Amino acid sequence: MMRTHSSGFYGSGFNTGISLLLLLVISSLVFGDSSDAESAAYFSSIHPDGEIFDSSYPQEVEFPVITGLEAIVFADSFLSHMGARNVVFCRTTWIVAPLGGYLVDGLCEIDIEGTHYTSFRIGIGDGSEGNPEEDKFTFIAHGTADGNGNIHWHPEPGPDFQPDEDEIIPESCLNYEFLLNREDFENLEIDFPR
């Protein structure tokens, strides 16, 4: 069963199981007047063992914040524009530093610049930075090994890039600042089999 986690004030929290029925109720709040069929179809893209984490700011906070489910909605829209297929959302992780937001991890089939990728991480701002909630701050894709056993990463040159002494680190490497729990990310296909 999919698990959701809700944090209390900055991380002191409790875990709670949530049923698909409750998710459908939540979806009506997220999607407005969408039909039950649309809601059921949307939540079918969350892995049955998915771990969806929600932040919970104190009541005094005046900025609008989003939930882990809303972060998934924004991530789904982004992936759709990228041409991703067979998307399955596996996990959200709420972070507060270096900025506030969600890391949304999942599986998909996506081709970027002629390379095939099978998993993704998208960083979605939660609104706590004063930016629009749907502000995407990172996108990382991980692909299958090529004929030489090399794992593909997007953006290039990947998290293992070691610049020469006089070489400047490409700006794209800043995305990998958000590759927290790298081993968990690389094992998505094992931990969340389709």
N, C-alpha and C positions, 0 to 999 in steps of 0.2 A: 504494500500500500504506500502511496506517495506520502512523504512526511513533510510537514511544514514546521518551521521553527519561528518563534517570535521572541525577539529580545526585549528586555526591559530597558531601563535607563542605561544607555551606552553599554549594552552587552550582558547585564545580569538578567537572565531570562529563564524560560521554561520551554520544554518541548511539548508539542501536542500533535496528535494525529488528526487528520482532517479528511472527511469523506468526500467522494465525488459530488454528492448532493450539495454539501456546503460550498464546494468550489463553484458549482453552477449558480448558487445564490450570489456568491461574490462576483462571478462573471457578469451577472446582470448589472451590478454596480459599475464594473469596469467598462462594459460595452454598452451601457444604456439599455435601449429597448431591443436588444438582439434576441432572436428566438432561441428556444431551448436547443433546437437542432444545431444552430451555429455555435452556441456555448459548448455543447457536448463535443462538437467537432474540434473546437479550439483546444479544449482541455485534453483531448485525446493525443495531442502532440507533447504532453508532459509524460515522461517515462513513469510507469507504474511505481517504480521505486525511487522516483525523483525526490530531491531534497530542496524544498523551496523555503528560503529564509526571508523573514520580514524584519525590518527595523522598527523600532518603537521609540520615538523621541518623546521627551517630556511635554506635557500639555502647554507649558509656557512658550514653546518654540512657535514662532510666528510664520516661518517660511513653509511653503507647501512641500510635503515629502510624498514619495510614492512607495508602494508596497513591492515585494518581490514579484508578485503576480503581474503588477503593472509594468515592471521592468521587462518581464517576459513578453508582454504585448509589444513594447517598443523594439525589443530584440527581434521579434518575429517580423515586424514591419521592415526593419533593416535588412534581415536575411532575405526576405521576399524581393526587395529591390536589388539585392546582389545576385539573384537567380538561384538561391539554394533550394534543394529538393530534399524530401524525406527528412524534415527537421524533427528532432526529438530533443526536448529540453530536459536536462538531467539535474542541474544544481544551480542554485543562486547562493552567492556569498556576499554578505553586506560588509563594506569596508568604510572606515572613517578617515583613513589617511593613506596616501597623501591627499585624497579628496573623498567626499562622501558619495557613495553609490553602490551599485550592485555589479558583481561579476557574474554573468550568466553563461553557464557552460552547457554544451550539448553536442549532439551528433547531427550530421547532415551530409549531403553530397553537394559539393560546390566546386566549380572550376574557376580559377582565377589566373589570368594570364597564361593559360595552357597547362596549368598544374592542378591536379585533383587533390582536394582536401576532404577529410572525413569528420573532423571535429572543430569546434570553435569556442572562443571566449569573447564575449562582448561586454564592455564596461559601459554602464548606463548611469548617468548622474541621478541622484535621488532628490535633487532640488535643494539640498542643504547648502550648496555653494552659491545660491542665488541665481543659478543658471536654469534654463528650462529643464524640466524633469527628463525630457527625452534626449538630452545632450549625451551623445556617444563620445566617450573619452578614450576607448581603445577597441581594437578588433584584432584578434589573433586567430589564425587558422593553422591546424596541424594536419599533415597529410601522410599518406602511406609511403613506405620506403620505395625508392626507385630501384632500378636494376643493380645499382652499386651498393645498395643497403643504406643510402642516405635518406634521412627523414626530411620531408619538406615542411617549411614554416613560411607563413605569410604574416607580416611583411618580411621581405628579405632584409638582412642576411640571416636572421634567426637569432635565438637567444644564446647560442654558443659562440657567437662571433667574437673573435679576439683580434683587435686592430693591431697592426704593426706599430712600432714606436712612433713613427711620424704620421700615422694615418688618423684621420678624424672619424669618430664614431658617428655613423649615420643617424639622423633624427628618428628614423623608423625603429631603431633599437629602444627608444623610450617606451614603446608599447610593451616591451617585455618587463618593464618595472611592475606590471600587473600580472605577471605569470607566477602568482603566489601558489603554493601547493602544487608545484609543477608535476610531481609524480602522479598526483590524483588526476590532474588534467590529462596527462599522457595516457592514463589508464581508463579513460571514460568508456571506451568500447568494451573493455573487460568488465568493468564495474556495473555498467548499464547495458547489458546485451539486448539487442533488438528482438 
